[in-house]
Amino acid sequence: MSQEIEIEVKSLVTEQAFHHLIQKVNYSFEQAVTQKNHYFETADFILKSKRSALRIREKEGTYTLTLKEPNTKPEQEGLLETHQMLSLNEAEHAINTGELPSGEVCEQLMQLGVNVDSLTYLGTLTTSRVEGEYENGILCFDKSTYLDQVDYEVEFEGSTLSHAQSVIKNLLSSANLSQAPTPNKVERFFYRKQQLSS
């Protein structure tokens, strides 16, 4: 089973601050890679209630099914991610029908108490991402488009939560910016989808 612990800290920023920070660390937005997150959920939002998320990430011709869930090991920080590579046909079938292929992710969903037959595709968030090594971690700049929204985010994946928080805080402070409370992408997507539905 392909699993990993993800420890990241993020902050939404304005478009102007986004481009300023990219220049500050000598990255180039022209080198951005586009990825699409195709989100799945149940009608009663059971994944959300379990602080979890399910997506297929389409990136450079590959398709990865990922379940993100809270890490239950108290000695470890971050989110537990379970990954499963999909073929184009498997990804398209899941998006068109809500039916996931059998494998590690379905097994993990069942352990989480989620009925995999009740999943449905809810929509796509497209991100243009520039990333690179920075301060012993990975620094990402994401421009995300979903529904009728565009937002800009700086994200740092570090070795510990305190390490990630320190690097983001220092980077933002160097540009006279403060860290903004930032829901993750799937939370922002679902919040806006619910707003548009009501």
Order of alpha helices (4+ residues) and beta strands (2+ residues): beta-beta-alpha-beta-alpha-beta-beta-beta-alpha-alpha-beta-beta-beta-alpha-alpha
